């Protein structure tokens, strides 16, 4: 049985002011940011078919009406940790989601974007063969002039 080494998060939670667009979306429309990140992580970075008002966004809004919207980012953070083998635990997930949901949402979006882009950069090029091989050149007899 192999054990996968847990990695550090590439983006820290304290760097939530950059990029500004992600930060603003997390603070002013956290439901949209959550829905965007959830779509990106569940579809391996493929944003085709993404809608800003998706079911994840609606679920976030519903829980926000009850004052418990932190539950979805907390669960998503756990999913992200599992998918990308990141360090952390459920207690940390809960603290991040409860103490500053917008910062947590920004960190999640940046981390998923980074991990998915990195994953696609490491994949081999389509149509590329395993390696470069040279064909054996036929041996020709030398021509002698008489």
C-alpha positions as CSV (number, residue, x, y, z in Angstrom):
1,X,0.0,0.0,0.0
2,X,1.4,3.4,-1.0
3,X,0.9,6.5,1.1
4,X,0.5,9.7,-0.8
5,X,2.5,12.6,0.7
6,X,0.3,15.5,1.6
7,X,1.2,18.8,0.0
8,X,1.1,22.4,1.3
9,X,-1.6,24.7,-0.2
10,X,0.0,26.7,-3.0
11,X,-2.0,29.8,-2.1
12,X,-2.4,30.9,1.5
13,X,-5.6,32.1,3.0
14,X,-4.1,35.4,3.9
15,X,-3.5,36.3,0.2
16,X,-7.2,36.8,-0.4
17,X,-6.9,40.4,-1.8
18,X,-5.4,39.2,-5.0
19,X,-6.5,38.9,-7.8
20,X,-8.9,41.8,-7.1
21,X,-11.7,40.3,-9.3
22,X,-11.7,37.0,-7.3
23,X,-11.5,38.9,-4.0
24,X,-14.5,41.2,-4.9
25,X,-16.6,38.3,-6.1
26,X,-15.9,36.4,-2.9
27,X,-16.9,39.4,-0.7
28,X,-19.9,40.7,-2.7
29,X,-21.3,37.6,-4.3
30,X,-19.9,34.6,-2.3
31,X,-22.6,32.3,-3.7
32,X,-21.3,32.9,-7.3
33,X,-17.7,32.4,-6.2
34,X,-18.6,29.2,-4.5
35,X,-20.5,27.9,-7.5
36,X,-17.7,28.8,-9.8
37,X,-15.1,27.0,-7.7
38,X,-17.3,24.0,-7.2
39,X,-17.9,23.7,-11.0
40,X,-14.2,24.0,-11.7
41,X,-13.2,21.4,-9.2
42,X,-15.9,18.9,-10.2
43,X,-15.2,19.2,-13.9
44,X,-11.4,19.0,-13.7
45,X,-10.9,22.7,-14.6
46,X,-13.3,22.6,-17.6
47,X,-15.5,25.6,-17.4
48,X,-17.7,24.7,-20.4
49,X,-21.3,24.7,-19.4
50,X,-20.6,27.0,-16.3
51,X,-23.4,29.4,-15.3
52,X,-22.9,31.9,-12.6
53,X,-26.4,30.9,-11.2
54,X,-25.8,27.2,-10.9
55,X,-27.2,24.7,-8.4
56,X,-24.2,25.2,-6.1
57,X,-24.8,28.9,-6.1
58,X,-28.5,28.4,-5.3
59,X,-27.7,26.0,-2.4
60,X,-25.3,28.5,-1.0
61,X,-28.0,31.2,-1.1
62,X,-30.5,28.9,0.5
63,X,-28.1,28.2,3.4
64,X,-27.2,31.9,3.7
65,X,-30.9,32.6,4.4
66,X,-30.6,30.3,7.3
67,X,-27.3,31.8,8.4
68,X,-25.3,28.6,7.8
69,X,-23.8,29.2,4.4
70,X,-20.3,28.3,5.7
71,X,-21.2,24.6,5.5
72,X,-20.8,24.4,1.8
73,X,-17.3,26.0,1.6
74,X,-16.3,23.9,4.5
75,X,-17.3,20.7,2.7
76,X,-15.8,21.9,-0.6
77,X,-12.5,22.7,1.2
78,X,-12.4,19.1,2.4
79,X,-13.1,17.8,-1.1
80,X,-10.3,20.0,-2.5
81,X,-7.9,18.7,0.1
82,X,-8.8,15.1,-0.8
83,X,-8.6,15.7,-4.5
84,X,-5.2,17.4,-4.6
85,X,-3.7,15.7,-1.5
86,X,-3.4,18.8,0.5
87,X,-2.5,19.2,4.2
88,X,-5.2,20.0,6.7
89,X,-8.2,18.5,8.5
90,X,-11.9,19.0,9.1
91,X,-11.3,21.3,12.1
92,X,-9.2,23.6,10.0
93,X,-11.8,23.5,7.2
94,X,-14.5,24.5,9.6
95,X,-12.4,27.4,11.1
96,X,-11.5,28.7,7.6
97,X,-15.1,28.6,6.4
98,X,-16.5,30.1,9.6
99,X,-14.0,32.8,10.4
100,X,-13.7,34.4,7.0
101,X,-15.8,32.8,4.3
102,X,-14.7,35.3,1.6
103,X,-11.0,34.7,2.2
104,X,-11.6,30.9,2.3
105,X,-13.6,31.1,-1.0
106,X,-10.8,33.1,-2.6
107,X,-8.2,30.7,-1.5
108,X,-10.2,27.7,-2.8
109,X,-10.7,29.3,-6.2
110,X,-7.1,30.2,-6.6
111,X,-6.0,26.7,-5.4
112,X,-8.3,24.8,-7.7
113,X,-7.4,27.1,-10.7
114,X,-3.7,26.5,-10.0
115,X,-4.0,22.7,-9.5
116,X,-6.1,22.2,-12.6
117,X,-3.8,24.4,-14.8
118,X,-0.7,22.6,-13.5
119,X,-2.3,19.2,-14.1
120,X,-3.1,20.1,-17.7
121,X,0.4,21.5,-18.3
122,X,2.0,18.2,-17.2
123,X,-0.1,16.1,-19.5
124,X,1.6,14.9,-22.7
125,X,0.9,16.7,-25.9
126,X,-1.9,15.1,-28.0
127,X,-0.5,12.8,-30.7
128,X,3.0,12.8,-29.2
129,X,4.7,9.4,-29.2
130,X,6.6,8.0,-26.3
131,X,10.0,9.0,-27.5
132,X,12.0,9.8,-30.5
133,X,13.3,6.9,-32.5
134,X,15.5,6.8,-35.5
135,X,14.8,4.3,-38.2
136,X,17.7,2.0,-39.0
137,X,19.4,3.1,-42.2
138,X,19.9,0.4,-44.8
139,X,23.5,-0.5,-45.2
140,X,24.6,0.2,-48.7
141,X,27.6,-1.4,-50.3
142,X,30.3,1.2,-51.2
143,X,30.6,1.9,-54.8
144,X,34.1,1.7,-56.2
145,X,35.2,3.3,-59.4
146,X,37.2,1.1,-61.7
